[in-house]
Amino acid sequence: MSSNRIYFFDTTLRDGEQSPGVSLNIKEKLEIARQLTRLGVDVIEAGFPIASPGDFAAVQAIAREIRGATIAALARANQLDIDRAWEAIREAEEPRIHTFIATSDIHLQYKLQKSREEVLAQAVEAVKYACRYTPNVEFSAEDAFRSDIDYLAQVVTAVIDAGAKVVNIPDTVGYATPEEFGAFIRELREKVPNRDQAIFSVHCHNDLGLAVANSLAAILAGAQQVECTINGIGERAGNAALEEIVMALYTRRSIFQKEFRIVTEEIYRTSRLVSALTGMKVQPNKAVVGKNAFAHESGIHQDGVLKNRATYEIMNPELIGLHKNTIVLGKHSGRHAFRDRLQQLGYQLEGEQLEQAFQRFKELADRKGEISDEDLLVIVEGEILRVPETYTLEYFHISSGSAVVPTATVVLTRAGERLEEAACGDGPVDAIYKAIDKLTGNTGCLVHYALNAVTGGKDALGEVTVRLKDDKGKIFVGRGLSTDVLEASARAYVDALNKLEYERALGLVNGEQVRESV
Ligand SMILES: [Zn+2]
């Protein structure tokens, strides 16, 4: 293997999915995994199989379908976790067991209540046990950066001897600064005599906004694998953002001189997809993929960029797959044009899916006239990920105004049966949601509601994202799209309820969720 090669280990589906309020179903996880494969990541960490039946099923589905990337599953350093992880990924083209245990004294004392010797022995035993299933074993020392470096070096040396092919050094709590972290990785490598028999990896959290900087410092210090997520999502302040590391390595390649397999042109689409499915919006000023990242508002800058892009632009937006937003389709566009444009945007829709997306497109084009690429992407993301519908929104009527109590009448169908209810609320959206609750017997509660305009202008498509929490605390994200914000709101709510029903039908809603962080 070339020592200049950097391996990208994406943990959007494991660490990213642990972001507060994020919950992805199997369909959504598969769609993200497919896109991560197009993006060219080396390793997809698909989940933590022992955490819940839902996690297990998603990891297994990804392992069965995805080709062209290593599929990793997380396991604590014990046989039960490792058995379960292997069971989930065994059908992958290139499965990897990722086992971990904490090595910092603070974790040993308070979390594990174990001595250094006990943890060392457990780590070695876990790696040996995992190696009975596959030679592709990664070991992570949780809270590595706050561990005693000599003890950490001892653990790392021992797990490499035990067969670990990748050793991951996380800054689990996001405490390091770049110079310090680079020096830490360099020193650690020097203290590990068998360092050449394994790939050194880093996993940085963003509590001080330094996750990307720390990852880059580690690369300069000899790390060959970086663990990161799309849009930097993850617990608390998140993980290192994949797209930022990639574009730093590319844009400043004279400094880093590293090679990687990421297809940069897929970055923007991946970012959008993850944002849409997790309901975690990307901040406008976010590096690389934020809405404003390539927008030049100031007149002086605009003038400069028009004369020569290099005056104020260090990256070409086309490099990340961001193309000028051109209006391409209208209400007279046919199925063929629609499908062609989707193909150009990277979506292969066939049969029923194509038909449904096309119908949705026609409805919106009739109202809006012109449909931009941006609009198209939102339509497609919504349609291809629609779960089988238990409830379909047929009709709603609102009576509202400054002097009346808002009242909504809603009609849903369920298995061909027409259901109708009316309810009052504090506002029109509240009234609609109360009517839907009556119709569906929903007892979950709405914990988040957000409205976004997809593109500019008065006739912009409104996109509503809701998060619904069920009795057991599980979150379901629903999305709705329409030129009418009330309709978008109703659709989003029904979508969340359909996802809840979908998971119930799969039997994945029960059981405690085990949460672990690395
Ligand atoms: Zn983490």
Residues whose N, C-alpha, C, O or C-beta is under 5 A from the ligand:
A	BS01	ZN	D15 V518
